Amino acid sequence: MSDALEQLDIFNADLDSEDLDESLVESAAPFLLETPMPPLDVTPRPYQQEALAAWSAAGARGMVVLPTGAGKTMLALTAIAAMQVSTLVVAPTIDLLHQWHDTICARFGMEPDAVGMIGGGFRTRRPVTVITYDSAAMPRRDLSDIGLLVFDEAHHLPSASYRTIATRCAAPFRLGLSATLERSDGRHDDLTELIGPTVYERQPAALARDKHIADYKATRVPVDLTDDEQVRYDQLTAQYSWYMAASRRKLMLLGCGNLFEALIRQSGHDPAAREALRAHREARMLAMNASRKLGAVEELLEKHQDDKVIVFSEWNSLVHDLSRQLALPAITYRTAQDERRAILDGFRRHHYSKIVTGRVLNEGVDVPDANVAIVVSGSASTREYIQRLGRVLRPKPGQASLYEIVARGTSEVKTAAKRKPKESGPAA
C-alpha cells in the first residue's frame, strides 16, 4: 500500500500525509491485492489531479462530474492504480463493459483473462472486474470482498432496481463518474448516501477555456413553421392552455408538486384532461419535427462537407426521414448490433463523414471522434445536452461546433434554453 499512498500523497499535497496514511491503510487493509496492479504510464491532467485530490481528501468516497471527452476513464484508472485494492467497475451497457475491459487491459498491459468481466454472457470474476448494472443488481450477486466501487454513468445508480448495488456492498472506497448527475425524478440527491458527495465538478466551457478539451462554439439555428404547421400548432397550444387555465384550481388540489404532473394523473379518468395532454404532446412533436428543419440540416452539411458530423434527433421517425432524404447512415435503438458496429467503424475509418442518430448514441456507446454536432431536436435535459456536446469535445486541433435547430415561436425555444448548463454561455 505504500506506493499507492505515495501516489495519493501527490494528489493531496495540502493534506496531512499521516492522517491520510492512517485512514486509508485501515480501510484498505482487508482488500489489498495480492499481486499489485502494474504501473499506469499516464500523467493525469491538472484538473484530473485536482479531482483525485478532492476525492482522496474525502476518504476516497464521492462523485466526479466532468463532460464527455474529459478523461473520466483515465481518472478512474489512476484511482485504481493508486488504491491497489479489489475493484468492481460498474458500467450501464454491454458496449461500455467491453470498452472498460479493453481499456484496463491496454493501459495496465494486462492479459484479457487477468481482468474479470460479468455481463453479456461473460461470468469471470477477478480482483479487478468490470460488470454491468443489470448483472451487479441481481439479488444473488456476490458483492463481498470489494474495496473500490467505480460507478460509470453514476446517475443510473439511484433507480429502484440499481441502488441495491451500493446498499448491499460494503466497499469502503467509492468513485462515481458522470457528465451530469441530474435526474428528472430528483433521486440524484440519493447519490450522496450511495456513493458520497460531489467532490469535483467542471463544465465544458471551463475546460475548453483552459484548453483541456476542444474549443467549441454553440449556435442556435431558428427555423419557421410552415403556414399549415403554424395554424395547427396554435390550435393545439390553445386547446392545452385553455384546459390548464380552466382546471388550475382542480389540478392544484391533487398536490402533485406541479400542474403538468397533475394533468398526467387527471388524464387517467378525465377525457378533457386526456385531450389536453394529447394536444400538448402533438404540439411538441410538431415543433421538434418541423419540416423546414430538414433544409437547415442540408445547409449545415453543405457548410461542413469536409468535417465529421453527427446529427441528433429526439424522434426516430425524423432520423429515418433525414437518412432517406439526405442519404445518411442511420443508427436508432432498432439498428442491429452488427449494423451499428459497421456504421461506427465506417465513421471511424472515414469511409463516410456524416451519420444521423436518435437517443441511442447519447451514452453507453464508444462513438468515434467528430467535430460537428447538429441537434435537430432534443429534450430539456442538461445531461443530454452535455452528452451530445461531448461527442465533439475530445482534445483536437481547431474549433468544434454544436448547432441547435429550433422552431421559432414554439415551446422548443424554452426547452433549448433550459437544457444548457449554466457555464456554457449563451448561444450565438
DOSEFI-344724 format. One line per 8 residues: number of its first residue (from 1); for each residue x, y, z of C-alpha. Coordinates in nm, 4 decimals, decimal comma. Example, Ala and Ser with C-alpha at 12.3 -4.5 7.8 and 13.67 -1.06 7.14 Angstrom:
2
1) 1,2300 -0,4500 0,7800 | 1,3670 -0,1060 0,7140
//
This chain:
428
1) 0,0000 0,0000 0,0000 | 0,2977 0,2335 0,0430 | 0,3363 0,3028 -0,3291 | -0,0340 0,3752 -0,3528 | -0,0145 0,6160 -0,0616 | 0,2789 0,7934 -0,2207 | 0,0701 0,8446 -0,5337 | -0,2263 0,9647 -0,3304
9) 0,0038 1,1971 -0,1375 | 0,0913 1,3617 -0,4692 | -0,2766 1,4370 -0,5246 | -0,3152 1,5537 -0,1653 | -0,0252 1,7934 -0,1235 | -0,2276 2,0006 0,1251 | -0,3472 1,7043 0,3318 | -0,1561 1,5749 0,6327
17) 0,0013 1,2546 0,4971 | -0,0024 1,0847 0,8388 | -0,3790 1,1323 0,8644 | -0,4169 1,0081 0,5076 | -0,1968 0,7033 0,5718 | -0,3808 0,6038 0,8876 | -0,7328 0,6402 0,7499 | -0,6705 0,4748 0,4146
25) -0,4485 0,1915 0,5361 | -0,7006 0,0873 0,7993 | -0,9865 0,0812 0,5487 | -0,7866 -0,0704 0,2631 | -0,6041 -0,3457 0,4510 | -0,8683 -0,6208 0,4096 | -0,8937 -0,5584 0,0345 | -0,5301 -0,5162 -0,0775
33) -0,4394 -0,7009 -0,3971 | -0,2087 -0,9995 -0,3529 | -0,0457 -0,9145 -0,6856 | -0,0192 -0,5358 -0,7286 | -0,1521 -0,3738 -1,0427 | 0,1231 -0,2844 -1,2934 | 0,2209 0,0836 -1,3019 | -0,0024 0,3123 -1,5057
41) 0,2064 0,5026 -1,7584 | -0,0187 0,8086 -1,7652 | 0,0271 1,1548 -1,6176 | -0,3095 1,2982 -1,5097 | -0,4050 1,6368 -1,6488 | -0,4109 1,9206 -1,3934 | -0,7885 1,9091 -1,3439 | -0,7760 1,5296 -1,3086
49) -0,5161 1,5712 -1,0341 | -0,7455 1,8245 -0,8660 | -1,0343 1,5782 -0,8879 | -0,8287 1,2924 -0,7429 | -0,7049 1,5178 -0,4633 | -1,0602 1,6144 -0,3725 | -1,1746 1,2516 -0,3882 | -0,8964 1,1134 -0,1692
57) -0,9331 1,4044 0,0747 | -1,2964 1,2946 0,1154 | -1,1827 0,9484 0,2221 | -1,1847 0,8114 -0,1340 | -1,5633 0,8392 -0,1493 | -1,7509 1,0719 -0,3799 | -1,8509 1,1753 -0,7281 | -1,6576 1,3498 -1,0031
65) -1,8612 1,5343 -1,2665 | -1,6797 1,6007 -1,5955 | -1,8078 1,6331 -1,9535 | -1,7814 1,3525 -2,2067 | -1,4336 1,3592 -2,3578 | -1,2648 1,4985 -2,0459 | -1,0982 1,1728 -1,9415 | -1,3197 1,0302 -1,6673
73) -1,1999 0,6796 -1,7545 | -0,8330 0,7732 -1,7148 | -0,9130 0,9410 -1,3839 | -1,0709 0,6175 -1,2605 | -0,7751 0,4082 -1,3783 | -0,5397 0,6374 -1,1865 | -0,7518 0,5865 -0,8744 | -0,7480 0,2080 -0,9253
81) -0,3688 0,2123 -0,9643 | -0,3296 0,4247 -0,6526 | -0,5593 0,2260 -0,4249 | -0,4320 -0,1258 -0,5171 | -0,7443 -0,2906 -0,3743 | -1,0002 -0,5297 -0,5189 | -1,2139 -0,3259 -0,7570 | -1,5519 -0,3548 -0,9265
89) -1,6251 -0,1181 -1,2162 | -1,9989 -0,0913 -1,2893 | -2,0996 0,0133 -1,6438 | -2,4504 0,0696 -1,7859 | -2,4213 -0,1089 -2,1231 | -2,2532 -0,4057 -2,2884 | -2,0629 -0,1679 -2,5157 | -1,9175 0,0154 -2,2161
97) -1,8490 -0,3155 -2,0399 | -1,6170 -0,4162 -2,3251 | -1,4737 -0,0658 -2,3550 | -1,3766 -0,0588 -1,9869 | -1,2310 -0,4107 -2,0017 | -1,0240 -0,3352 -2,3113 | -0,9004 -0,0027 -2,1713 | -0,7930 -0,1543 -1,8390
105) -0,6044 -0,4313 -2,0191 | -0,4381 -0,1903 -2,2623 | -0,3400 0,0772 -2,0107 | -0,2058 -0,1626 -1,7486 | -0,0521 -0,4040 -2,0005 | -0,2594 -0,6935 -1,8662 | -0,3786 -1,0048 -2,0467 | -0,7546 -1,0128 -2,1206
113) -0,8190 -1,3005 -1,8799 | -0,6475 -1,1112 -1,5962 | -0,9361 -0,8630 -1,5804 | -1,2777 -1,0009 -1,4909 | -1,5929 -0,9330 -1,6900 | -1,9515 -1,0096 -1,5880 | -2,2414 -0,9417 -1,8247 | -2,3260 -1,0043 -2,1880
121) -2,2560 -1,3763 -2,1485 | -1,9304 -1,3326 -1,9521 | -1,9034 -1,4542 -1,5913 | -1,5356 -1,4207 -1,4980 | -1,4530 -1,2696 -1,1561 | -1,1033 -1,1324 -1,0940 | -0,9506 -0,8933 -0,8349 | -1,0342 -0,6176 -1,0827
129) -1,3649 -0,6839 -1,2575 | -1,5975 -0,4942 -1,4885 | -1,9717 -0,5619 -1,4572 | -2,2972 -0,4215 -1,5947 | -2,5504 -0,2530 -1,3673 | -2,8030 -0,5252 -1,4543 | -2,5645 -0,8050 -1,3553 | -2,4473 -0,6308 -1,0384
137) -2,8072 -0,5741 -0,9268 | -2,9022 -0,9425 -0,9409 | -3,0229 -1,0447 -0,5914 | -2,7775 -1,3336 -0,5563 | -2,4765 -1,1445 -0,6904 | -2,1819 -1,1721 -0,4510 | -2,0631 -0,8171 -0,3797 | -1,8338 -0,9052 -0,0914
145) -1,4564 -0,8568 -0,0813 | -1,4683 -0,5360 -0,2872 | -1,2523 -0,2464 -0,1757 | -1,3286 0,0053 -0,4502 | -1,6569 0,0508 -0,6362 | -1,6400 0,2605 -0,9539 | -1,9766 0,3649 -1,0987 | -1,9602 0,4807 -1,4600
153) -2,2566 0,6998 -1,5604 | -2,3373 0,7144 -1,1895 | -2,6702 0,8918 -1,2450 | -2,8180 0,5470 -1,3186 | -2,7485 0,4190 -0,9669 | -3,0388 0,5789 -0,7705 | -3,3039 0,3914 -0,9698 | -3,5086 0,1416 -0,7708
161) -3,3513 -0,1566 -0,9479 | -2,9863 -0,0456 -0,9222 | -2,9482 0,1271 -0,5850 | -2,9158 -0,2096 -0,4101 | -2,5713 -0,2459 -0,5706 | -2,4476 0,0273 -0,3383 | -2,6524 -0,0706 -0,0329 | -2,5552 -0,4408 -0,0430
169) -2,1849 -0,3752 -0,0982 | -1,9633 -0,2762 0,1962 | -1,6830 -0,1317 -0,0203 | -1,5152 0,1477 0,1814 | -1,4000 0,3357 -0,1298 | -1,6429 0,4592 -0,3963 | -1,5985 0,6711 -0,7078 | -1,8928 0,7917 -0,9163
177) -1,8418 0,9319 -1,2666 | -2,0927 1,1295 -1,4719 | -2,1243 1,4175 -1,7158 | -2,4164 1,5455 -1,5089 | -2,5949 1,3922 -1,2114 | -2,9381 1,5422 -1,2806 | -3,2346 1,3019 -1,2790 | -3,5883 1,4014 -1,3674
185) -3,7211 1,2133 -1,0616 | -3,4938 1,4044 -0,8232 | -3,3224 1,0892 -0,6998 | -2,9787 1,2309 -0,7806 | -2,9894 1,3607 -0,4218 | -2,9578 0,9977 -0,3081 | -2,6111 0,9684 -0,4636 | -2,4533 1,1357 -0,1605
193) -2,5654 0,8449 0,0560 | -2,4997 0,5738 -0,2052 | -2,1545 0,6895 -0,3214 | -2,0532 1,0090 -0,1451 | -2,0691 1,3835 -0,2045 | -1,9830 1,5554 -0,5304 | -1,6157 1,6281 -0,4664 | -1,5271 1,7856 -0,8015
201) -1,7177 1,9316 -1,0966 | -1,6138 2,1166 -1,4128 | -1,8374 2,2247 -1,7015 | -1,7393 2,2058 -2,0720 | -1,6936 2,5814 -2,1110 | -1,4401 2,5991 -1,8272 | -1,2329 2,3079 -1,9598 | -1,2432 2,4499 -2,3124
209) -1,1157 2,7853 -2,1856 | -0,8211 2,6072 -2,0249 | -0,7547 2,4101 -2,3481 | -0,8149 2,0724 -2,1826 | -1,0897 1,9853 -2,4313 | -1,1664 2,1183 -2,7765 | -1,2719 2,4802 -2,8012 | -1,6300 2,4927 -2,9240
217) -1,9000 2,7261 -3,0431 | -2,2692 2,6674 -2,9751 | -2,5013 2,8203 -3,2338 | -2,8799 2,8281 -3,2371 | -3,0361 2,7998 -3,5838 | -3,4003 2,9195 -3,5838 | -3,6477 2,7961 -3,8448 | -4,0093 2,8977 -3,9026
225) -4,3036 2,6624 -3,9110 | -4,4865 2,6439 -4,2418 | -4,8214 2,8232 -4,2539 | -5,0108 2,4960 -4,2104 | -4,7849 2,3876 -3,9241 | -4,8283 2,7243 -3,7519 | -5,2077 2,7059 -3,7718 | -5,2093 2,3550 -3,6298
233) -4,9558 2,4445 -3,3584 | -5,1644 2,7440 -3,2486 | -5,4781 2,5277 -3,2315 | -5,3076 2,2655 -3,0178 | -5,1449 2,5100 -2,7769 | -5,4732 2,6995 -2,7378 | -5,6541 2,3758 -2,6501 | -5,3894 2,2853 -2,3922
241) -5,3701 2,6362 -2,2421 | -5,7487 2,6667 -2,2124 | -5,7776 2,3425 -2,0162 | -5,4864 2,4282 -1,7864 | -5,6349 2,7711 -1,7102 | -5,9890 2,6414 -1,6594 | -5,8773 2,3495 -1,4406 | -5,5962 2,5159 -1,2485
249) -5,7642 2,5014 -0,9073 | -5,8710 2,1392 -0,9543 | -5,5202 2,0371 -1,0607 | -5,3598 2,2200 -0,7687 | -5,5743 2,0227 -0,5254 | -5,4163 1,6980 -0,6495 | -5,0933 1,8004 -0,4749 | -4,8544 1,6544 -0,7319
257) -4,5905 1,9223 -0,6985 | -4,6524 2,0800 -1,0378 | -4,9502 2,1280 -1,2661 | -4,8207 1,9142 -1,5520 | -4,7775 1,6116 -1,3250 | -5,1301 1,6753 -1,2001 | -5,2539 1,6826 -1,5602 | -5,0971 1,3438 -1,6274
265) -5,2694 1,1983 -1,3211 | -5,6014 1,3614 -1,4090 | -5,5857 1,2284 -1,7665 | -5,6317 0,8761 -1,6349 | -6,0014 0,9380 -1,5673 | -6,0852 1,2762 -1,7245 | -6,1398 1,2760 -2,1059 | -6,0868 1,6540 -2,1272
273) -5,7542 1,6254 -1,9439 | -5,6581 1,3416 -2,1740 | -5,7298 1,5581 -2,4798 | -5,5296 1,8469 -2,3319 | -5,2342 1,6167 -2,2723 | -5,2618 1,4807 -2,6265 | -5,2669 1,8365 -2,7643 | -4,9542 1,9254 -2,5658
281) -4,7649 1,6217 -2,6930 | -4,8757 1,6735 -3,0528 | -4,7704 2,0404 -3,0432 | -4,4314 1,9435 -2,9020 | -4,3826 1,6786 -3,1694 | -4,4873 1,9213 -3,4422 | -4,2276 2,1776 -3,3300 | -3,9479 1,9238 -3,2954
289) -4,0205 1,7695 -3,6357 | -4,0848 2,0968 -3,8229 | -4,0436 2,0281 -4,1948 | -3,8069 2,3195 -4,2543 | -3,5521 2,1643 -4,0213 | -3,4529 1,9244 -4,2966 | -3,3480 2,2143 -4,5183 | -3,1482 2,3634 -4,2308
297) -2,9652 2,0340 -4,1803 | -2,8895 2,0154 -4,5517 | -2,7399 2,3670 -4,5457 | -2,5233 2,2846 -4,2427 | -2,3980 1,9629 -4,4006 | -2,3026 2,1586 -4,7111 | -2,1195 2,4121 -4,4945 | -1,9332 2,1323 -4,3147
305) -1,8827 1,8966 -4,6070 | -1,5189 1,8382 -4,5060 | -1,5978 1,7786 -4,1361 | -1,7119 1,4760 -3,9376 | -2,0721 1,5389 -3,8344 | -2,3205 1,3630 -3,6050 | -2,6863 1,4653 -3,6445 | -2,9054 1,4024 -3,3365
313) -3,2855 1,3821 -3,3246 | -3,5246 1,3211 -3,0382 | -3,7589 1,1264 -3,2675 | -3,6573 0,8161 -3,4605 | -3,9114 0,8953 -3,7328 | -3,7115 1,2089 -3,8144 | -3,3880 1,0076 -3,8052 | -3,5261 0,7859 -4,0806
321) -3,6538 1,0852 -4,2815 | -3,3122 1,2521 -4,2662 | -3,1381 0,9270 -4,3522 | -3,3609 0,8649 -4,6520 | -3,3671 1,2180 -4,7937 | -3,0021 1,3093 -4,7282 | -2,8505 0,9628 -4,7829 | -2,7013 0,9420 -4,4322
329) -2,6226 0,6203 -4,2413 | -2,8679 0,5988 -3,9505 | -2,8474 0,4432 -3,6041 | -3,1507 0,4022 -3,3767 | -3,2337 0,1623 -3,0947 | -3,3723 -0,0735 -3,3603 | -3,0440 -0,0924 -3,5516 | -2,8921 -0,4403 -3,5202
337) -2,5660 -0,4607 -3,3244 | -2,3641 -0,5782 -3,6253 | -2,5003 -0,2985 -3,8435 | -2,4367 -0,0389 -3,5735 | -2,0771 -0,1525 -3,5293 | -2,0266 -0,1450 -3,9071 | -2,1616 0,2118 -3,9301 | -1,9488 0,3367 -3,6402
345) -1,6424 0,1596 -3,7768 | -1,7002 0,3194 -4,1175 | -1,7332 0,6577 -3,9469 | -1,4120 0,5951 -3,7519 | -1,2232 0,4955 -4,0681 | -1,3533 0,7978 -4,2635 | -1,5432 0,5801 -4,5127 | -1,8163 0,8390 -4,4609
353) -1,8163 1,1554 -4,2559 | -2,1811 1,2071 -4,1577 | -2,4242 0,9952 -3,9552 | -2,7693 1,0581 -3,8066 | -2,8950 0,9069 -3,4820 | -3,1537 0,9270 -3,2047 | -3,1004 0,8964 -2,8303 | -2,9157 0,5664 -2,8623
361) -2,5738 0,7331 -2,9021 | -2,6213 0,9758 -2,6115 | -2,4285 0,7464 -2,3777 | -2,3068 0,3916 -2,3387 | -2,1501 0,3652 -2,6838 | -1,7912 0,4250 -2,7916 | -1,8536 0,6837 -3,0630 | -1,5657 0,7862 -3,2932
369) -1,4478 1,1457 -3,2805 | -1,6439 1,4120 -3,4667 | -1,6038 1,7877 -3,4719 | -1,9594 1,8970 -3,5541 | -2,2852 1,8049 -3,3785 | -2,6248 1,9081 -3,5156 | -2,9150 1,8762 -3,2717 | -3,2344 1,8720 -3,4774
377) -3,4439 1,8135 -3,1667 | -3,3825 1,7296 -2,8044 | -3,5274 1,7223 -2,4564 | -3,4822 1,9784 -2,1786 | -3,2256 1,7518 -2,0119 | -2,8913 1,9158 -1,9347 | -2,7342 1,5693 -1,9288 | -2,8442 1,5027 -2,2858
385) -2,7033 1,8388 -2,3982 | -2,3654 1,7706 -2,2332 | -2,3549 1,4150 -2,3686 | -2,4186 1,5308 -2,7236 | -2,1759 1,8194 -2,6918 | -1,9209 1,5764 -2,5516 | -1,9206 1,3814 -2,8771 | -1,7239 1,6685 -3,0361
393) -1,5145 1,7816 -2,7377 | -1,2285 1,5331 -2,7242 | -0,8998 1,7264 -2,7464 | -0,8165 1,8067 -3,1100 | -0,6889 2,0985 -3,3185 | -0,9393 2,3595 -3,4300 | -1,2830 2,4516 -3,3026 | -1,5736 2,2128 -3,2554
401) -1,9276 2,3229 -3,3389 | -2,2673 2,2450 -3,1895 | -2,5783 2,3581 -3,3758 | -2,9267 2,3503 -3,2253 | -3,2062 2,3806 -3,4803 | -3,5080 2,5300 -3,3040 | -3,8595 2,6067 -3,4313 | -3,9094 2,9785 -3,3769
409) -4,2039 3,0925 -3,1632 | -4,2693 2,7479 -3,0121 | -4,2137 2,5797 -2,6767 | -3,8938 2,4355 -2,8226 | -3,7216 2,7720 -2,7667 | -3,7766 2,7390 -2,3906 | -3,6742 2,3725 -2,3985 | -3,3451 2,4574 -2,5709
417) -3,2691 2,7317 -2,3174 | -3,3497 2,5075 -2,0206 | -3,1090 2,2302 -2,1175 | -2,7985 2,4495 -2,1424 | -2,5579 2,4211 -1,8467 | -2,5008 2,7459 -1,6622 | -2,1360 2,7808 -1,7617 | -2,1842 2,7107 -2,1311
425) -2,2740 3,0706 -2,2150 | -2,5444 3,1958 -2,4491 | -2,5939 3,0509 -2,7938 | -2,4688 3,2583 -3,0824
//
